[in-house]
Protein backbone atom coordinates (compact mmCIF):
# COMPACT_ATOMS: atom_id res chain seq x y z
CA UNK A 1 0.00 0.00 0.00
CA UNK A 2 1.23 3.51 -0.80
CA UNK A 3 2.45 5.80 1.97
CA UNK A 4 1.29 9.40 1.68
CA UNK A 5 2.71 11.24 4.72
CA UNK A 6 0.00 13.88 4.48
CA UNK A 7 -1.42 13.99 8.02
CA UNK A 8 -1.85 11.23 10.60
CA UNK A 9 -5.66 11.10 10.27
CA UNK A 10 -5.56 11.07 6.46
CA UNK A 11 -2.70 8.54 6.37
CA UNK A 12 -4.60 6.20 8.71
CA UNK A 13 -7.76 6.40 6.58
CA UNK A 14 -5.77 5.95 3.32
CA UNK A 15 -4.02 2.88 4.73
CA UNK A 16 -7.43 1.14 4.95
CA UNK A 17 -8.17 1.65 1.24
CA UNK A 18 -8.01 -1.53 -0.80
CA UNK A 19 -6.97 0.46 -3.88
CA UNK A 20 -5.77 4.04 -4.31
CA UNK A 21 -5.70 3.95 -8.13
CA UNK A 22 -6.95 7.31 -9.42
CA UNK A 23 -7.09 8.86 -5.94
CA UNK A 24 -3.47 9.58 -4.99
CA UNK A 25 -3.57 13.23 -6.06
CA UNK A 26 -6.84 13.77 -4.19
CA UNK A 27 -5.46 12.22 -0.99
CA UNK A 28 -2.45 14.54 -1.12
CA UNK A 29 -4.68 17.57 -1.80
CA UNK A 30 -7.31 16.76 0.83
CA UNK A 31 -5.90 19.11 3.54
CA UNK A 32 -6.51 22.05 1.17
CA UNK A 33 -10.30 21.56 1.30
CA UNK A 34 -10.71 20.59 4.95
CA UNK A 35 -12.06 23.03 7.52
CA UNK A 36 -10.12 24.00 10.62
CA UNK A 37 -10.23 21.20 13.22
CA UNK A 38 -11.74 18.83 10.65
CA UNK A 39 -10.40 15.28 10.88
CA UNK A 40 -10.72 12.51 8.31
CA UNK A 41 -12.23 9.30 9.66
CA UNK A 42 -12.78 7.22 6.51
CA UNK A 43 -11.92 7.34 2.80
CA UNK A 44 -13.27 5.58 -0.28
CA UNK A 45 -12.87 5.99 -4.01
CA UNK A 46 -15.85 6.74 -6.22
CA UNK A 47 -17.27 8.51 -9.25
CA UNK A 48 -19.46 11.60 -8.96
CA UNK A 49 -20.51 14.11 -11.62
CA UNK A 50 -18.45 12.33 -14.31
CA UNK A 51 -15.24 12.44 -12.29
CA UNK A 52 -13.40 9.79 -10.31
CA UNK A 53 -12.01 10.94 -6.99
CA UNK A 54 -12.04 10.40 -3.26
CA UNK A 55 -14.96 10.37 -0.84
CA UNK A 56 -13.92 11.52 2.62
CA UNK A 57 -15.96 11.11 5.77
CA UNK A 58 -14.81 13.56 8.43
CA UNK A 59 -15.97 14.51 11.89
CA UNK A 60 -18.05 17.32 10.29
CA UNK A 61 -19.21 16.25 6.83
CA UNK A 62 -19.01 13.90 3.90
CA UNK A 63 -17.17 15.31 0.91
CA UNK A 64 -16.17 14.33 -2.61
CA UNK A 65 -12.92 15.64 -4.08
CA UNK A 66 -11.77 15.29 -7.68
CA UNK A 67 -8.52 17.11 -8.37
CA UNK A 68 -7.70 16.90 -12.05
CA UNK A 69 -4.98 18.59 -14.03
CA UNK A 70 -7.42 21.07 -15.59
CA UNK A 71 -10.23 21.22 -13.03
CA UNK A 72 -11.19 20.52 -9.44
CA UNK A 73 -14.54 19.37 -8.06
CA UNK A 74 -15.46 19.61 -4.39
CA UNK A 75 -18.94 18.68 -3.22
CA UNK A 76 -19.69 18.55 0.47
CA UNK A 77 -22.57 17.21 2.50
CA UNK A 78 -22.61 18.58 6.08
CA UNK A 79 -24.24 16.02 8.37
CA UNK A 80 -26.92 18.47 9.52
CA UNK A 81 -28.18 18.79 5.94
CA UNK A 82 -28.22 15.08 5.07
CA UNK A 83 -31.75 13.69 5.39
CA UNK A 84 -31.05 10.07 4.38
CA UNK A 85 -28.59 7.74 2.71
CA UNK A 86 -28.93 4.60 0.60
CA UNK A 87 -26.41 1.93 -0.30
CA UNK A 88 -26.85 -0.31 -3.31
CA UNK A 89 -24.06 -2.86 -3.67
CA UNK A 90 -23.23 -5.16 -6.53
CA UNK A 91 -20.69 -7.97 -6.62
CA UNK A 92 -17.65 -5.71 -6.29
CA UNK A 93 -18.82 -2.09 -6.55
CA UNK A 94 -21.85 -0.12 -5.46
CA UNK A 95 -23.55 3.27 -5.30
CA UNK A 96 -23.90 5.54 -2.28
CA UNK A 97 -26.90 7.85 -2.62
CA UNK A 98 -27.01 10.88 -0.34
CA UNK A 99 -30.21 12.94 0.02
CA UNK A 100 -29.80 16.54 1.14
CA UNK A 101 -32.41 19.31 1.20
CA UNK A 102 -34.48 17.72 -1.56
CA UNK A 103 -31.44 16.95 -3.72
CA UNK A 104 -29.94 13.58 -4.55
CA UNK A 105 -26.26 12.79 -5.12
CA UNK A 106 -25.18 9.40 -6.48
CA UNK A 107 -21.56 8.45 -5.82
CA UNK A 108 -20.96 5.41 -8.02
CA UNK A 109 -18.25 2.80 -8.44
CA UNK A 110 -17.40 2.66 -4.74
CA UNK A 111 -15.74 -0.55 -3.55
CA UNK A 112 -18.43 -2.62 -1.85
CA UNK A 113 -16.79 -2.96 1.57
CA UNK A 114 -15.81 0.70 1.83
CA UNK A 115 -19.15 1.98 0.53
CA UNK A 116 -21.21 -0.17 2.89
CA UNK A 117 -19.08 0.85 5.89
CA UNK A 118 -19.35 4.51 4.89
CA UNK A 119 -23.14 4.29 4.46
CA UNK A 120 -23.50 2.69 7.90
CA UNK A 121 -21.32 5.32 9.56
CA UNK A 122 -23.13 8.12 7.71
CA UNK A 123 -26.44 6.81 9.05
CA UNK A 124 -24.97 7.00 12.55
CA UNK A 125 -23.90 10.62 11.98
CA UNK A 126 -27.37 11.48 10.71
CA UNK A 127 -28.96 9.92 13.78
CA UNK A 128 -26.66 11.87 16.12
CA UNK A 129 -26.66 15.16 14.21
CA UNK A 130 -29.06 17.98 13.53
CA UNK A 131 -32.58 17.03 12.53
CA UNK A 132 -33.56 17.95 8.94
CA UNK A 133 -35.03 21.43 8.75
CA UNK A 134 -33.29 22.67 11.88
CA UNK A 135 -31.34 25.90 11.65
CA UNK A 136 -27.69 25.25 10.76
CA UNK A 137 -25.03 26.05 13.31
CA UNK A 138 -23.16 29.33 12.93
CA UNK A 139 -19.85 27.48 12.63
CA UNK A 140 -19.02 23.82 12.05
CA UNK A 141 -18.59 21.85 15.24
CA UNK A 142 -17.38 18.31 15.82
CA UNK A 143 -20.02 15.61 15.72
CA UNK A 144 -21.50 14.69 19.08
CA UNK A 145 -20.08 11.55 20.58
CA UNK A 146 -16.47 12.09 19.62
CA UNK A 147 -14.83 11.80 23.02
CA UNK A 148 -12.39 14.38 24.32
CA UNK A 149 -9.60 11.82 24.74
CA UNK A 150 -9.65 10.87 21.05
CA UNK A 151 -9.78 14.53 19.99
CA UNK A 152 -6.76 15.31 22.18
CA UNK A 153 -4.92 12.21 20.92
CA UNK A 154 -5.50 13.27 17.31
CA UNK A 155 -4.31 16.75 18.16
CA UNK A 156 -1.13 15.27 19.67
CA UNK A 157 -0.58 13.27 16.47
CA UNK A 158 -0.98 16.39 14.32
CA UNK A 159 1.60 18.26 16.40
CA UNK A 160 4.02 15.30 16.38
CA UNK A 161 3.72 15.07 12.59
CA UNK A 162 4.43 18.79 12.22
CA UNK A 163 0.98 19.45 10.70
CA UNK A 164 0.32 22.20 13.27
CA UNK A 165 2.58 24.53 15.23
CA UNK A 166 2.95 24.49 19.02
CA UNK A 167 0.88 27.69 19.22
CA UNK A 168 -1.92 26.13 17.12
CA UNK A 169 -1.72 23.03 19.30
CA UNK A 170 -2.16 25.07 22.49
CA UNK A 171 -5.09 27.06 21.02
CA UNK A 172 -6.91 23.95 19.79
CA UNK A 173 -6.23 22.05 23.01
CA UNK A 174 -7.68 24.92 25.03
CA UNK A 175 -10.77 25.01 22.77
CA UNK A 176 -11.33 21.26 23.25
CA UNK A 177 -11.01 21.50 27.01
CA UNK A 178 -13.21 24.63 27.15
CA UNK A 179 -15.93 22.73 25.25
CA UNK A 180 -16.45 20.42 28.24
N, C-alpha and C positions, 0 to 999 in steps of 0.2 A: 504494500500500500504506500502511496506517495506521502511524503512529509511536507507540510506546508509552512510551519513556523510563522503563522499569522498572529494568533492569540491563543492562549490556553483553551478557552471555551470553544473557539472555532476549530482548533486542531483536534480536540476531543470528539467533537461532532463529526468532523471529516474522517476521522479514523474508523468510524462505524459504517461508512459508506461501502457498499459492495463494489462500486465502480465509480470512478471520478471522471470517466471519459466525457469530454465536452463541458466540464464544470470547473476545471482547475483555475481558469482566469477569474471566474465568479467567486470562488472561495477566497482567492487572494484579494479581491476587491470588496469583499463583504464589509469590512470595517468602515469603508467610505459611506455606506448607506445606513449604518446602524445609528440609533439615537444614543445620547449619553446615558450611561448605566444600563444599556441594553446588552443582554448576554444571550448567546446562541445555545440552544438546548439540543436541537436536532436538525439534521440536513437531509435532503433527498434531491435527486435529479428529476427533472420533468420538463414538459413542453407546455408553454402558455403563450397565446397570441402569436403563433407561428415562430416561436423562438425556443431553443432548448437552453436551459439554465439550471439554476439551483433554487430550491425551495428551502427557506430557513424558518424554523420555528424558534422564536425567542421568548424571553420572559414577558414581552409586551405585545407581540403581534406575529402574524404569519406573513412572510414576504417572499416574492419571486424576484430574482435578479438574473437578467441576461445582459452580459457585458460583451458586446461584439466589437469588432475592429471599427466599424462605422457607426454603430448606434448602441444605446444602452436602454434597457427596459427595467423599470422598478415598479412593482405593483405590491401594495401592502394592504393587509387586512387586520386592523386592530381588533383585538378580541371582543371589545365592547360593541363593535359593529357587526360581528358575525352572528347571524341568526341560526344557521344550521350548517351541517357538513354531511356529505355523503361519500362513501367509498365504494367503488365498483372495481373489483379485481378480476383479472383474467388468469391465465396460466402463469405468466411471468410478470406482466405489467398491469397497471390499472389506472383509473382516473379518480382524482380527488376533486369533488365539486364543493365549492364554498359559496354559501348564500349570504350576501350582505346588503342590507337596505334595499331589498327588492331586486338586486342584481345577482347574477350567477357567473361564477368563474370556474372553468374546467381546466384543471392542470392534468395533462395527459402524460402517458408513457412514464409513469412513476414505477420504480421497482416495487413489486407486490409487498414485500416485507416492510420496506420503509414507508410506503404509502399507507398501509393499514395501521402501522404504529403511529404515524403522524395524525391520521384521522381520529384514532382513539384519544390521543393526547389533546388534540384540538377540541374534541367534545368535552373533555375534562375542563379545559380553559373556559369554554363557553358556559359550562355549568357553574363555575366559580366566579366568572366575571360579571360585567354589567348586563342587566337585562336589556333586550332589544327595546329601542324607543326611549331609553333613559338618556338624560343629558350627558354628553361626553365630559370627561374630566378635563380640567384646564391644562394639565400637563400629563404626559404619560407617567404611569407609576407601575412598579413591579406587580405582577399578578399575585393575588392573595394566595397564601399557602407556601410561598417560598420562604423557608425559615431563615432567620438571621444568621445562623451559623454557616449555612451554605453560601449566603451572599458575602459574608466576610471572608470565607475561604476562597471564593472566586476572586474577590478583590485582592487578596494576598497573592494569588497566582498571577494576576495581571501586573502587579508591581514587580514580582520576581522575574517575570518575562520581559520587563522593561516597556510594557504597553502603556503604562501610566507613570507619571512622576511621583516623587514622595509627597509633594504638596497636593496633587490630585488624590492620592491615596488617603491622606489625612482628611481632606474635605469630604470624600465619598464615605469614608468610615464613620465620620461624625454624622453625616446625613442618615446612614443606616441605623446607627444607635439612637439618634433623635427620633426616628420613626417608631420606636417602641412605645 
